[in-house]
Amino acid sequence: MKKKLLHIIPLWFVALACYAQEETPLPLTYQSFLIGGGTTSTYDSYLSPLKYSGMNIGLLGERMKTPRRWKGRIATQHFFNLELADTKNPSGSAQSYVGSLEYDYGLYYRLNPVRNIQLYTGLQGNLSAGVIYNLRNTNNPANAKVGANLNLSAMAIYAFQIKRQPIRLRYQMNVPVVGALFSPEFGQSYYEIGLGDESQLIYPAAWHNRLTIRNILSVEIPLKACTLRITGMNRLYQTHLNDLKTQILSNAVYVGISKYFHTVSGKQTDKNKYRYVF
């Protein structure tokens, strides 16, 4: 009898573990890719006393997931933003190019206060690199925009239907708290920096000298094979350091697709055992 129990008990634990694993929903990864364009206005006192404005084009990429070990309460986000703009001064006699690349990694805590509404709140690590290149200048034609931030971030998602067509609205806002940024001194040229000028180039960043706010409003409409996503993004980049001021304001509309996916080895589980981010 004891020998039978020694065989049965391990099998019972294996069956229980398999059952628990089978009942645990598989977390799906949300991914979207969008392309769009809009307007950009820029002011950089290092390059010119004038404000430049023009058109921009950009790419957005996002990936989110609720890892299994946190039971759907914690979500991770990867966010990429590439933006290029062609701007001119008020008279149209001078031209400058603006480029920026951002990457964010965020951790969010999910709340479901009422039906059809989700709230995410958390922190983001942000890395950004950009440049403003003024074609008129010969001595100092460009100014780099490089920095790192810890951001506060929040999302609100509302799901509803219009004539039985499911629609999802999502709003996200990011605001920096602390970080670091690169800045030359007033009158300091990049030629001097290249020769090994020992002046300070990296400075602590907070709300008193750097403000970067990004507002994203999206609507998603499920289709047969994927989901159509339309996004409007407002982005403000503003610094005031070493008697130098910079302000870049862009507004753009992006269109693309979003989709859920999950790669597993072996047999797929039932669809109702998947866990969705939104």
N, C-alpha and C positions, 0 to 999 in steps of 0.2 A: 504493500500500500504506500509506504514511504517513497519507494522508487517511482511509483506512478505520479505522486505529487511533485517530486523533483523534476519530472518531465513536463507536467502540465503547467506548473507555475511560470516557468520561463516563457512557454508558448502563450500564456495568458497576457503577460507583460508585453510581448512582441505584438500581439493582436491589438492590445489597448493603445500602444504607441502608433501603430499603423492607422487605427481608427481616428485617433486625435489628429494625426498629420493629415489624414484625408478630409477631416471636417474643417481644418484651418483654411480659410480662404487664401488663395494665391494672390499676392499683390500685383496688380497690373501697372505698367509704366505708361504714364501719359507723356506724349511727345508732340510738339508742334513746330512747324517751320513756316515762316511768313516772309513776304517781300512787299515793299511799299515805298512811299515817298511823301514829301510834304515841303515845308518851308523851314529855313534856318536864318536866324539873325545872330550876329556875333560882334562883340566889341573887345578888343585887346589893346590896352594902352601901351604895351611893349612894342607893338607893330605899327599902330596907327591911332590918331585921335578920333577917327571916324567910325561910325557903325556900318557894318556890311550886312547885306541880306541877300537871300537867293533860295534856290531849290535844293532839296536833298533826296537821296535814295538810301534805303537801308535794308538790312536783313535781321530777322529775329528768330532765335531758336530757344526752345524751352523743353525741359524734361523734369517730370515730377514723379515721385513714388512714395508710397507709405510702406516702409519695410515691415516684414512679418514680425520681427522681434518686438516691435512697439505696438502691435495689435491695432494698427490703423490710426493711432492718436498722434503720431509724429510723422511729418512728411519732409522729404528732402527735395530741393529744387536746384537745378542747374539752368542758368539763364545767360544767353549770349546776345549781344547787340552790336552790330556793325553799321556805322552811318558815315556817309560821304556827302559833302555839300559843296556847291559852287556858288560863291557869293560875290557881290559887287558893292562899291561905295554908292552913296546917294546920287552922284552925278553919272555913274556908270563908267567912269574913266579908269578905275582900278579894280583889280580882281584878286580874290583870295580863295584858297581851297581849305576846307575843314574836314578832318577825318578823326574818327574816334572808334575805339573797340573796348567793350566792357564784358567782363565775366563776373557773375555772381553765383555764390553757393549759399543756400539758405537752409535753415532748420526751422520748422514750424510746428506749432501745437494746434490741433484741430478741435473746433467746438461746433456743436449742432444745437444752437439755442432753440430754434423752432423748425418745423417741417419745411423742407425745400430750401433752407438757408444754411450755409456753412461759413464759418469764420476761421481764418488761419492767422496766427500771430507769431512772430519769431524774429530771429536775427539773421543777417546776411553778411558774408564776407565779400567785399567788392574789390576788384582790380581793374584799373582803367588806364588806357594809353591813347594819346591823341596828339594832333598837331594842327596848327594854323599856319598856312603858308601864303605869304603875301607877295604877289608877282611884282609889285612896284618897288619893294625894298631891295636894295643890293647889298647893304652891309649886314643887316639882320633880317633876312627874309622869312624866318620861321620861328615859332615858339612852341615848345613841347608841353603837353599836358599829361602828366603821369602821376598816379596816386593810388593809394589803398585806403579802404574805409571799412569800418564796422557799421552796418546799417540796421535801423529798426525797420521792419517790414510787416505789412498787414494785408490780408485779402478778404474779400467778401464775395460769396458765390450765391446766386439766386437762380433756381430752376423753376420754370413754369411752362405752360403750353398755350399756343395760339392755334385754334382749330385743330386740336390733337397733334400739332407739330411741336415736339419738345424743343425748348430753347434754354440756353444757359447764359446768364450774364455774370461777368466777373470783373471786379475792380481791385487793383493792387497799387499800393503806394510804398515807396522806399525813401527813407530820410537818413542821412549819415549822422553818426554820433561822434566817433573819434576816428583818427587815421593819420596819414602822412601824405605830403605832396611835394612835388619838385617845383622849384621856382628860381629863376636867376634874380640877381639884384638889379635895382634900377640902374640903367646905363651899362650893365655888364653884357658883353657880347658872347655868343657861343664860340667864337674864335678864341677868346680868352679862356673859356671853360675847357676847350679842347687842348690848350697849351698847358693845362694843369693848374688853373687858378684854384687856390685853396679856400675860396669863399664858401660859406655854407650854401648848400643846394637843396637839402631835404629838411622840411619843417613839419612840426606837429600840425595836424589839421583838426579843426572843430568848427562849430557854427560861427565863431567870430571871424574866421578867415576863409572858410570854404562851405558852400551850401550846394548840394546836389539833390534835387528832388525829381523823382520819376513817377508819373501817374500813367497807369495803363487801364483802359476800359475795353473789354472784349465781349463780343457776342458770338456764341457757337450754335450752329444749326446742324444736327446730325443728318447725314446723307446715307446712302446705301452702303458704300464701302469705306467711308471716312466721315469726318466732321468738318464742315466749312467754318473757318474762324476769321472774323473781321475785328481788327484791333485799332484803336486810336491811342497814340502815345504822346504825352507831353513831357518834355525833358528840359530841366534847367540846370546849368553848370555855372557856378559863380564863385570867383576867388578874389580876395583883396589881401595882397601880401607884398612887402617890400616896395610900397607905393606904386604897385602895379595892379591894375584891375582887369579882370576878364569876365565876360558874360557870354554864354552860348545858350540860346533858347531855340528849341526845335519842336515842331508839331508835325506829326505824320500819321498817315492811315496805312495799315498793313492788311494784306489778304493772304490767306494760306489755308493749310489743312492741319488738323490734329487727329491723333489716333492713339488707341490703347494697344499695348502688345505685351506678351509674356512668352519667354522661351523656356520650355521645360524638356527634360529628357524623359523618354518613355511615354506613358499614357497621359493624355490631357484630362483634366478634371472637368466636371460639368460647369457650364457658364455661370450658373447661379452661385458657385463657390468662389468666384473671383471677387477681389476687393478693388474698387475703383477709387481714384484720388478725389474726384468730384462727384 
